[in-house]
Amino acid sequence: MLKNREGQKVPNVVFKTRQNDEFVDISTDELFKGKTVVVFSLPGAFTPTCSSTHLPRFNELAQVFKGNGVDDIICLSVNDAFVMNAWKQDQEAENITLIPDGNGEFTDGMGMLVDKSDLGFGKRSWRYSMLVKDGVVEKMFIEPEVPGDPFEVSDADTMLNYINPNAVKPEAVSIITKPGCPYCAKAKAMLQEHGMTYDEISLGHDATLRSVRAISGRDTVPQVYIGGRHIGDSEELAQYLAKQEKNAA
């Protein structure tokens, strides 16, 4: 049975990370001492739920976490440093610190090392998240011990709701662009200036003009969407942002 370690110190472990083509040792003291840290641990890099939901949502909400007193967000998995670095690059997870627990020492010390030999994985981490303050576990969300890979309580939203139930979460933003478009560059700059992260759909790479027509009913780019609403081109985006600023004043 997996044990809840709330009120206990995290295991004392040295992780073998990879930085600038060299192995770099990082201790748990370096990661946790004097800090408030959110940790989420998962079965494996590049696996479906981990890549589609678990890591991306923590990355998306990272600035909200930090605005609510969290110093760092750590993603931990029983994978080697090369795999974790490649996964971070593939996921563009620049807001998350990915830590390889290659030998499973930290995971074993947490009591979360499980046997997934039936999948050819060997020993891996059970999926969980925790809030750690100065090396002591304040809160753990452990997935239920049922067959498969449950994902019900260790998600980013559950953790954020525990830290601050009234935290304001950013709306999802997407922008359709094409290479070399000055209006697209202007729209992206406006979003960045307002601290709005976005997904970019680039014509010729991710989609065609036919997709723009099908989605927006228009023949031009950029086309911006915020929170499921079609905002429009760069001029309409500027008007929308100005209105938002006025309402917030």
C-alpha positions as CSV (number, residue, x, y, z in Angstrom):
1,M,0.0,0.0,0.0
2,L,1.3,3.4,-0.9
3,K,1.9,5.6,2.1
4,N,1.2,9.3,2.5
5,R,4.4,11.1,3.7
6,E,2.8,14.4,4.8
7,G,4.8,15.9,7.6
8,Q,8.0,14.0,6.7
9,K,11.2,15.2,5.0
10,V,11.8,14.2,1.5
11,P,14.5,11.5,0.9
12,N,18.2,12.7,0.8
13,V,19.2,11.9,-2.7
14,V,21.7,13.1,-5.3
15,F,20.3,13.3,-8.9
16,K,22.5,12.8,-12.0
17,T,21.3,15.5,-14.3
18,R,22.8,16.5,-17.7
19,Q,23.8,20.1,-18.4
20,N,25.9,21.5,-21.3
21,D,26.9,17.9,-22.3
22,E,28.2,17.1,-18.8
23,F,26.8,15.2,-15.9
24,V,25.9,17.5,-13.0
25,D,25.0,16.3,-9.5
26,I,22.1,18.0,-7.8
27,S,21.1,17.2,-4.2
28,T,17.7,17.3,-2.7
29,D,19.0,20.2,-0.5
30,E,19.7,22.3,-3.6
31,L,16.2,21.6,-4.8
32,F,14.2,22.0,-1.6
33,K,16.1,23.8,1.2
34,G,14.4,27.1,2.1
35,K,12.0,26.9,-0.8
36,T,8.3,26.1,-1.5
37,V,8.3,23.5,-4.3
38,V,5.6,21.7,-6.1
39,V,6.6,18.2,-7.3
40,F,4.7,16.0,-9.6
41,S,6.0,12.5,-10.4
42,L,4.9,10.3,-13.2
43,P,5.5,6.9,-14.8
44,G,7.6,7.9,-17.8
45,A,8.7,10.6,-20.2
46,F,7.0,10.6,-23.6
47,T,4.1,8.4,-22.3
48,P,0.6,9.4,-23.4
49,T,-1.0,11.0,-20.2
50,C,2.3,12.4,-19.1
51,S,2.8,14.2,-22.4
52,S,-0.7,15.2,-23.3
53,T,-1.9,16.5,-20.0
54,H,0.1,16.1,-16.8
55,L,3.3,18.0,-17.8
56,P,1.7,20.5,-20.2
57,R,-0.9,21.8,-17.6
58,F,1.8,22.3,-14.9
59,N,3.8,24.2,-17.5
60,E,0.8,26.3,-18.5
61,L,0.0,27.3,-14.9
62,A,3.6,27.8,-13.8
63,Q,3.4,31.6,-13.5
64,V,0.1,31.3,-11.5
65,F,1.8,28.9,-9.1
66,K,4.8,31.3,-8.8
67,G,2.4,34.2,-8.2
68,N,1.0,32.2,-5.3
69,G,4.3,31.6,-3.4
70,V,5.8,28.6,-5.3
71,D,9.5,28.9,-6.0
72,D,9.8,26.0,-8.4
73,I,7.9,23.2,-10.1
74,I,9.7,19.9,-10.4
75,C,8.7,17.0,-12.7
76,L,10.3,13.8,-11.5
77,S,10.4,10.4,-13.3
78,V,12.4,7.2,-13.2
79,N,14.1,8.0,-16.4
80,D,17.7,8.9,-17.3
81,A,18.9,12.5,-17.8
82,F,19.1,12.2,-21.6
83,V,15.5,11.1,-21.8
84,M,14.3,13.8,-19.5
85,N,16.2,16.6,-21.3
86,A,14.9,15.4,-24.7
87,W,11.3,15.3,-23.3
88,K,11.6,18.8,-21.9
89,Q,12.7,20.1,-25.3
90,D,10.0,18.2,-27.1
91,Q,7.3,19.5,-24.7
92,E,8.8,23.1,-24.7
93,A,8.4,22.9,-20.9
94,E,10.6,25.8,-20.1
95,N,8.7,26.7,-16.9
96,I,9.3,23.3,-15.3
97,T,12.5,21.7,-13.7
98,L,12.7,18.1,-15.0
99,I,14.6,15.8,-12.7
100,P,15.8,12.3,-13.6
101,D,15.5,9.8,-10.9
102,G,17.3,7.2,-13.0
103,N,18.0,4.7,-10.3
104,G,14.7,5.3,-8.6
105,E,16.3,6.2,-5.2
106,F,14.1,9.2,-4.5
107,T,11.0,7.4,-5.7
108,D,11.8,4.4,-3.5
109,G,12.5,6.6,-0.5
110,M,9.0,8.2,-1.0
111,G,7.5,4.7,-1.1
112,M,6.2,5.3,-4.6
113,L,8.4,2.9,-6.6
114,V,6.1,0.3,-8.3
115,D,6.6,-2.6,-10.6
116,K,5.4,-2.0,-14.1
117,S,7.2,-5.0,-15.6
118,D,3.9,-6.1,-17.3
119,L,4.4,-3.1,-19.6
120,G,8.1,-3.6,-20.0
121,F,8.9,-0.6,-17.9
122,G,10.5,-2.3,-14.9
123,K,10.4,-0.2,-11.7
124,R,8.7,3.2,-12.2
125,S,7.1,5.9,-10.1
126,W,3.4,5.8,-9.2
127,R,1.7,9.0,-10.3
128,Y,1.4,11.6,-7.5
129,S,2.0,15.3,-6.7
130,M,3.1,17.0,-3.5
131,L,3.7,20.5,-2.0
132,V,7.1,20.6,-0.2
133,K,8.2,23.4,2.1
134,D,11.8,23.6,3.2
135,G,12.2,19.9,2.4
136,V,9.1,18.8,4.4
137,V,6.0,17.4,2.6
138,E,3.0,19.5,3.5
139,K,0.5,17.9,1.1
140,M,0.4,14.8,-1.1
141,F,-2.1,13.9,-3.8
142,I,-1.6,10.2,-4.6
143,E,-3.5,8.5,-7.4
144,P,-5.8,5.6,-6.3
145,E,-4.3,2.1,-6.3
146,V,-6.3,0.7,-9.1
147,P,-5.2,-1.1,-12.3
148,G,-3.7,0.9,-15.1
149,D,-2.5,4.5,-14.9
150,P,-5.1,6.5,-13.0
151,F,-5.0,10.3,-13.3
152,E,-7.5,11.9,-11.0
153,V,-5.9,13.9,-8.3
154,S,-2.2,14.6,-9.1
155,D,-3.0,17.2,-11.8
156,A,-2.0,20.9,-11.7
157,D,-5.5,22.3,-11.1
158,T,-6.0,20.1,-8.0
159,M,-2.7,21.3,-6.6
160,L,-3.4,25.0,-7.4
161,N,-6.8,24.7,-5.8
162,Y,-5.2,23.4,-2.7
163,I,-2.7,26.3,-2.6
164,N,-5.2,29.0,-3.4
165,P,-8.8,28.1,-4.4
166,N,-9.3,31.6,-5.6
167,A,-6.3,31.7,-7.9
168,V,-7.1,33.2,-11.3
169,K,-6.1,30.9,-14.1
170,P,-5.1,32.2,-17.6
171,E,-7.4,31.6,-20.5
172,A,-6.1,29.4,-23.3
173,V,-4.8,31.4,-26.2
174,S,-4.1,30.2,-29.8
175,I,-2.9,32.2,-32.8
176,I,-2.9,31.2,-36.5
177,T,0.1,32.7,-38.3
178,K,2.2,32.3,-41.4
179,P,6.0,32.8,-41.7
180,G,7.1,36.3,-42.6
181,C,3.8,38.0,-41.7
182,P,4.4,41.4,-40.0
183,Y,0.9,41.5,-38.6
184,C,1.4,38.1,-37.1
185,A,4.6,39.3,-35.5
186,K,2.7,42.3,-34.1
187,A,0.0,40.2,-32.6
188,K,2.5,37.8,-31.0
189,A,4.4,40.8,-29.5
190,M,1.1,42.2,-28.0
191,L,0.3,38.9,-26.4
192,Q,3.8,38.6,-25.0
193,E,3.7,42.2,-23.7
194,H,0.5,41.3,-21.8
195,G,2.1,38.1,-20.4
196,M,-0.2,35.8,-22.3
197,T,1.3,32.5,-23.4
198,Y,-0.1,31.0,-26.5
199,D,-0.1,28.1,-28.9
200,E,0.9,29.0,-32.4
201,I,-0.5,27.3,-35.5
202,S,1.7,28.1,-38.4
203,L,0.4,27.9,-42.0
204,G,2.5,25.7,-44.2
205,H,3.7,23.7,-41.2
206,D,0.7,22.9,-39.1
207,A,-2.2,23.9,-41.3
208,T,-3.3,25.6,-44.6
209,L,-5.3,28.6,-45.6
210,R,-8.3,26.2,-46.0
211,S,-8.0,25.5,-42.2
212,V,-8.1,29.3,-41.5
213,R,-11.4,29.6,-43.5
214,A,-12.9,26.5,-41.9
215,I,-12.0,27.7,-38.4
216,S,-12.5,31.5,-38.6
217,G,-14.4,32.1,-41.8
218,R,-11.6,34.4,-42.9
219,D,-8.9,34.4,-45.5
220,T,-6.2,36.3,-43.6
221,V,-3.8,35.8,-40.7
222,P,-3.2,36.3,-37.9
223,Q,-6.4,35.0,-36.3
224,V,-6.4,35.0,-32.5
225,Y,-8.6,32.9,-30.1
226,I,-8.8,33.5,-26.4
227,G,-10.8,31.2,-24.1
228,G,-12.7,29.7,-26.9
229,R,-13.6,33.1,-28.4
230,H,-12.6,34.3,-31.8
231,I,-10.9,37.7,-31.2
232,G,-9.7,38.3,-34.8
233,D,-6.7,39.9,-36.4
234,S,-4.0,42.1,-35.0
235,E,-6.1,45.2,-35.0
236,E,-9.0,43.5,-33.3
237,L,-6.6,42.0,-30.8
238,A,-5.3,45.5,-29.9
239,Q,-8.9,46.6,-29.4
240,Y,-9.6,43.6,-27.2
241,L,-6.5,44.1,-25.0
242,A,-7.2,47.8,-24.7
243,K,-10.8,47.0,-23.5
244,Q,-9.5,44.5,-21.0
245,E,-7.1,47.1,-19.6
246,K,-9.8,49.6,-19.3
247,N,-12.1,47.2,-17.5
248,A,-9.4,46.3,-15.1
249,A,-8.6,49.9,-14.3
